[in-house]
Amino acid sequence: MKKSDAVVNYDSKSDVLFFAIREGGEEEFVEIAPGINVELDEKGEVIGIEIINASQVLKPVAKSLVPRMEVV
C-alpha cells in the first residue's frame, strides 16, 4: 500500500471505522480522544486511525458528509 492508497473500512457489527494509512502491524495505539485511536507500528509511525462507536461519533457531521462522499 502506497501512502496515496489509504483504505477505509467500516464494520457495522462492531460499529468501528478504520482508516488504514499504510501497511504494518499494530504495535501500540494512542487514544487521542474518547473512542478515537491512532495505531502505531513498531517504529512509532502511524499506520491507521480507528473510530470506535463511529455511528455515534460521526452523527453530528454525517448529514453534511454524505453529499460529498464518493464511492470508489
Secondary structure, 3 states (H helix, E strand, C coil): CCCCCCEEEEECCCCEEEEECCCCCCCEEEEEECCEEEEECCCCCEEEEEEECHHHHCHHHHHHHHHHCCCC
